[in-house]
Amino acid sequence: MANVISDDVSKQSSAALDGLNEHTLKTVHWHFSDETGSPFWLEKKSSLNFDPLTDVKSFEDLKKFPEFEDEWLRGGPVDRWVPKGHAGKPVYVFETGGTTGIPKSRMVIEDHWKDYELFSDTLPDEHFPKGANWLMLGPSGPRRLRLAVEHLAQHRGGMCFCIDLDPRWVVKLIKKGWMEHLEEYKKHCIDQAVTVLTAGHDVQCMFATPKLLESLGEALEDKGTSLQEVGIKGIFSGGTEFTPQWTRFCVEEMLGGPVEEGGIYMTPTYGNTLMGLACSKPVTPADNYKISYYAPQPRAVTEVVKFDDYNQVVGYGETGRVKLYTLTDEFFVPGFMERDEGEREAPFEMYPWDGVSGVRPFHEIATATTVGVY
């Protein structure tokens, strides 16, 4: 793929990198200073073969850190991650994974609010009206997503209606091959959503995973109505199931065509408990519904790196594994290898830094990944 980046975008990219370098320096100093740092990183500092306070001068220097390990997040005490600079503030604990063994936990103070306020700025008001109520059709329990979507609704002046959904039970049903139970559980979740949407709550916006959105569309159709008729104008969705094929099906078959015709705007997102939320470049039929995600730099950064060298990014258009960096004053992750792979995308006006497209489970572990409701 030819890498054509205009002079304007090149200048913006250069300015964004300067900002990222400055932000990296500030974040590292916060997490490794005795006054503000977290017990985890202050203890880890002694086992590093460099001094983060003097040897990290730019984002590139984060490659000096060893790979961030999954296991560090499994089990407690979780408060070892709380920076001293935030001592005494109320702390949330969010879990991710956990379909087998101990789930990964991440402490959060306000990051989930900030991430979704930034995301809110990218939503077009005509399709996500301020003051409108939302439906959260996704996982509940110790998940960041539920509280984050609720905050998004409140931040935009509305209220959020939620359903009960335990993704761990879904994964267990799949692993046991209890497909009849799985269908019933999915129906149980969709019934809750249909009840909310048909109860006169003026819900105009929603979050849904692709599979649940599809099931909801079918359930409404069975009742002789549709997403448009129950008043939905804007949908944000997320998960690795978001493929160009599914997006085309969704837009053409469920949403009544592109937003100009069907009236419903849908934006894909890619996110997790560590990163926050990566926004998508607008998805268009002209671009074959290709989905490209851009992390919320400088708070989080994604790179697409070589399969045999995780410190080396691939060329534009080339395939590699997704590497994530979290750089907030609450949480510091210098290079975490995601369970995803994809293609490296060039910067553009809206997000003048690298993106990733074609996100799918990393091929070496894909067969062991149970996707569940996502």
C-alpha positions in Angstrom: 0.0 0.0 0.0 1.4 3.4 -1.0 2.0 5.5 2.0 0.6 8.9 1.0 0.6 11.4 3.9 0.0 15.0 3.0 2.3 17.8 4.2 -0.4 19.1 6.5 -1.0 15.8 8.1 2.8 15.3 8.3 3.1 18.6 10.3 0.2 17.6 12.5 1.9 14.2 13.1 5.1 15.8 14.1 3.3 18.1 16.6 1.4 15.1 18.0 4.7 13.2 18.5 6.2 16.2 20.3 3.1 16.3 22.6 3.3 12.5 23.1 7.0 12.8 24.1 6.3 15.5 26.6 3.3 13.6 28.0 5.4 10.4 28.3 8.0 12.2 30.3 5.5 13.7 32.7 3.7 10.3 33.1 6.9 8.4 33.8 8.1 10.9 36.4 4.7 10.8 38.1 4.7 6.9 38.4 8.4 6.6 39.4 8.8 9.5 41.8 8.7 8.5 45.5 6.1 11.2 46.3 3.5 10.3 43.6 4.4 6.9 42.2 2.5 3.6 42.7 4.0 0.9 45.0 4.1 -1.5 42.1 6.3 0.7 39.9 8.4 2.0 42.7 9.2 -1.6 43.7 9.8 -2.6 40.1 12.2 0.3 39.6 15.0 -1.6 41.5 14.9 -4.6 39.1 15.2 -2.4 35.9 18.5 -2.1 34.2 18.0 1.7 33.7 16.6 4.6 35.7 13.2 5.7 34.3 13.6 9.2 35.9 16.8 10.0 34.0 16.8 7.5 31.0 13.3 8.0 29.6 13.4 11.1 27.5 10.8 10.3 24.8 8.1 7.8 23.9 10.6 5.7 22.0 12.5 5.2 25.3 9.5 3.2 26.7 11.0 0.3 24.7 13.6 0.0 27.4 11.0 -1.5 29.7 10.4 -5.2 29.7 7.1 -6.4 28.2 4.2 -5.7 30.5 2.9 -9.1 31.9 -0.6 -10.2 32.0 0.1 -12.0 35.3 0.9 -8.7 37.1 -2.8 -7.8 36.9 -4.1 -11.2 38.2 -4.8 -11.2 42.0 -4.0 -8.6 44.6 -3.5 -6.5 46.4 -4.9 -4.1 43.8 -4.0 -1.1 45.8 -0.3 -1.6 44.9 -1.3 0.1 41.6 -2.8 3.2 43.2 -0.3 6.1 42.8 0.6 7.8 46.1 -0.3 11.1 44.3 -4.0 9.9 44.3 -4.0 8.5 47.9 -7.4 8.8 49.6 -9.5 9.2 46.4 -12.3 6.7 45.8 -11.1 3.8 43.7 -13.0 1.6 41.3 -11.8 -1.9 40.4 -12.7 -3.2 37.0 -12.1 -6.7 35.8 -11.2 -8.0 32.3 -11.1 -11.6 31.1 -11.5 -14.1 33.8 -13.2 -16.8 31.8 -10.6 -19.2 33.3 -8.6 -18.7 36.5 -8.2 -15.3 38.2 -9.4 -12.4 36.2 -7.2 -9.4 35.5 -8.0 -6.3 37.6 -7.4 -2.7 37.0 -7.8 0.1 39.4 -9.4 3.3 38.1 -10.3 6.6 39.7 -11.6 8.9 36.9 -9.9 7.5 33.7 -13.1 5.9 32.5 -14.9 9.2 32.8 -12.2 11.1 31.0 -11.9 8.5 28.2 -15.6 8.7 27.5 -15.8 12.5 27.7 -13.1 12.6 25.0 -15.1 10.0 23.0 -18.2 12.1 23.5 -16.6 15.0 21.6 -16.3 12.8 18.5 -20.1 12.0 18.4 -22.3 14.0 16.0 -25.0 15.7 18.0 -27.6 15.2 15.3 -27.4 11.5 15.7 -26.5 11.4 19.4 -28.8 14.2 20.7 -27.7 15.9 23.9 -30.2 15.1 26.6 -31.3 11.9 25.0 -31.4 8.7 27.1 -29.2 5.7 26.3 -29.5 1.9 26.4 -26.4 -0.1 27.5 -26.7 -3.5 25.8 -23.5 -5.1 27.0 -21.8 -6.7 29.9 -22.7 -5.8 33.5 -21.0 -6.6 36.8 -17.3 -5.7 37.4 -16.9 -4.3 33.9 -15.7 -0.8 33.1 -17.9 -0.6 30.0 -21.2 -0.4 31.9 -20.2 2.5 34.2 -18.4 4.2 31.3 -21.4 4.2 29.0 -23.6 5.4 31.9 -21.2 8.3 32.4 -21.3 9.0 28.7 -25.1 9.3 28.8 -24.9 11.5 31.9 -22.1 13.7 30.5 -24.3 14.3 27.4 -27.3 15.2 29.6 -29.3 11.9 29.5 -29.9 8.8 31.6 -28.7 5.3 30.9 -30.8 2.1 31.0 -28.9 -1.1 31.5 -29.5 -4.8 31.3 -28.1 -7.8 33.3 -25.5 -9.7 31.3 -22.8 -12.0 32.7 -20.3 -12.6 29.9 -18.5 -15.3 31.9 -21.7 -17.4 31.9 -21.9 -17.0 28.2 -18.4 -18.3 27.7 -19.1 -21.3 30.0 -22.2 -22.2 28.0 -20.2 -22.1 24.7 -17.4 -24.2 26.2 -19.9 -26.8 27.4 -21.6 -26.8 24.1 -24.9 -25.9 25.7 -26.2 -24.0 22.6 -29.8 -24.3 23.6 -29.0 -22.6 27.0 -26.9 -20.0 25.1 -29.8 -19.1 22.9 -32.1 -18.8 25.9 -29.6 -16.6 27.8 -29.2 -14.3 24.7 -33.0 -14.1 24.4 -33.2 -13.2 28.2 -30.7 -10.3 27.5 -32.6 -9.1 24.4 -36.0 -9.3 26.1 -34.6 -6.9 28.7 -33.5 -4.5 26.0 -36.8 -4.7 24.0 -38.7 -4.0 27.3 -36.6 -0.8 27.8 -37.0 0.3 24.2 -40.8 -0.1 24.2 -41.5 1.3 27.6 -41.7 5.0 26.6 -38.3 6.0 28.0 -37.3 8.1 25.0 -34.1 6.1 24.4 -32.4 7.5 21.3 -28.8 6.3 21.6 -27.3 3.0 22.6 -24.2 0.8 23.0 -24.4 -2.8 21.8 -21.9 -5.5 20.9 -22.3 -6.6 17.2 -23.9 -10.0 18.0 -26.4 -8.4 20.5 -27.2 -5.6 18.1 -28.1 -8.2 15.4 -30.2 -10.2 17.8 -32.0 -7.0 18.9 -32.8 -6.1 15.3 -34.3 -9.5 14.7 -36.3 -9.4 18.0 -37.8 -6.0 17.1 -38.6 -7.3 13.6 -40.4 -10.2 15.1 -42.5 -7.7 17.0 -43.3 -5.8 13.8 -41.1 -2.9 14.6 -37.5 -1.8 14.1 -34.6 0.2 15.6 -35.8 3.3 13.7 -39.4 2.9 14.8 -38.5 2.6 18.5 -36.6 5.9 18.2 -32.9 4.9 17.9 -30.8 7.6 16.1 -27.2 6.7 17.1 -25.4 3.5 18.0 -21.9 3.0 19.2 -20.6 -0.6 19.1 -17.4 -2.4 19.8 -15.7 -5.8 19.8 -13.5 -7.9 17.5 -16.7 -9.1 15.8 -16.7 -5.7 14.0 -15.7 -6.7 10.5 -16.3 -4.9 7.2 -18.7 -7.8 6.2 -20.7 -7.5 9.3 -20.8 -3.7 9.1 -22.1 -3.9 5.5 -24.8 -6.4 6.6 -25.7 -4.3 9.5 -26.0 -1.0 7.6 -27.8 -2.5 4.5 -30.0 -5.1 6.2 -30.7 -3.7 9.7 -30.3 0.0 9.6 -32.0 0.7 6.3 -28.9 1.8 4.5 -26.3 4.5 5.1 -27.3 7.2 7.6 -28.6 9.5 4.9 -31.2 6.9 4.0 -31.8 4.8 7.1 -31.4 7.7 9.6 -29.3 5.7 12.1 -25.6 6.6 12.6 -23.3 3.7 13.8 -19.7 4.1 14.9 -17.5 1.2 15.7 -15.0 1.4 18.5 -12.1 -0.7 19.8 -11.3 -0.6 23.5 -10.5 -2.4 26.6 -10.0 -1.9 30.3 -6.4 -1.0 29.9 -6.6 1.4 26.9 -9.9 3.2 27.1 -11.5 3.7 23.7 -10.1 4.0 20.2 -12.3 5.8 17.7 -12.9 4.7 14.2 -12.2 6.6 11.1 -15.7 7.2 9.5 -16.8 3.9 7.8 -18.1 4.4 4.3 -19.3 2.1 1.5 -16.7 3.9 -0.8 -14.0 2.5 1.4 -15.6 -1.0 1.4 -16.6 -0.5 5.0 -13.0 -0.7 6.2 -12.7 -0.1 9.9 -9.6 1.8 11.1 -9.1 2.5 14.8 -7.1 5.4 16.3 -6.1 5.3 20.0 -6.9 8.3 22.2 -3.3 9.7 22.1 -1.5 10.7 24.2 -3.4 8.9 27.0 -3.0 5.6 25.1 -1.0 4.6 22.1 -1.3 1.5 19.8 1.5 0.3 17.5 1.3 -2.6 15.0 4.6 -4.5 15.5 6.4 -7.3 13.9 5.5 -10.9 15.0 9.1 -11.7 15.6 10.2 -8.4 17.1 7.8 -6.5 19.3 10.0 -3.4 19.4 9.8 -2.9 15.6 6.7 -1.4 13.9 5.6 -2.8 10.6 5.3 -0.7 7.4 2.0 1.0 6.5 -0.5 -1.6 5.3 1.5 -4.4 6.7 0.2 -6.9 9.3 1.5 -7.2 12.8 0.5 -7.7 16.4 -1.2 -4.8 18.4 1.0 -3.4 21.1 -0.6 -1.1 23.7 0.7 1.7 25.9 -1.4 3.3 28.7 -0.1 6.7 29.8 -2.3 8.3 32.4 -1.6 9.6 35.9 -3.7 6.7 37.2 -2.2 3.8 35.2 1.1 3.2 33.4 1.5 0.4 30.9 4.8 0.5 28.9 4.0 -2.0 26.1 1.4 -4.6 26.6 0.9 -7.2 23.8 -2.7 -7.4 22.9 -4.5 -10.6 21.9 -5.2 -8.9 18.5 -3.4 -8.4 15.2 -4.2 -6.1 12.3 -2.8 -3.8 9.7 -0.9 -0.5 10.4 -2.8 2.5 9.1 -1.5 6.0 8.3 -2.3 9.2 10.2 -5.0 11.5 8.8 -6.5 14.9 9.7 -8.7 13.9 12.5 -6.2 11.6 14.2 -2.6 12.6 13.1 -1.0 9.4 14.4 -0.9 5.7 13.4 -4.0 3.6 13.5 -4.8 -0.1 13.1 -7.4 -1.8 10.8 -8.7 -5.3 10.3 -8.5 -6.1 14.1 -8.9 -9.8 14.7 -7.6 -12.3 17.3 -3.8 -12.9 17.1 -3.4 -15.9 14.9 -1.1 -17.8 17.3 -3.8 -17.8 20.1 -7.0 -17.3 18.0 -8.1 -21.0 18.3 -7.9 -20.7 22.1 -10.0 -17.5 22.2 -13.7 -17.8 23.1 -15.4 -14.7 21.9 -18.8 -15.1 23.7 -21.2 -12.2 23.4 -18.6 -10.0 21.7 
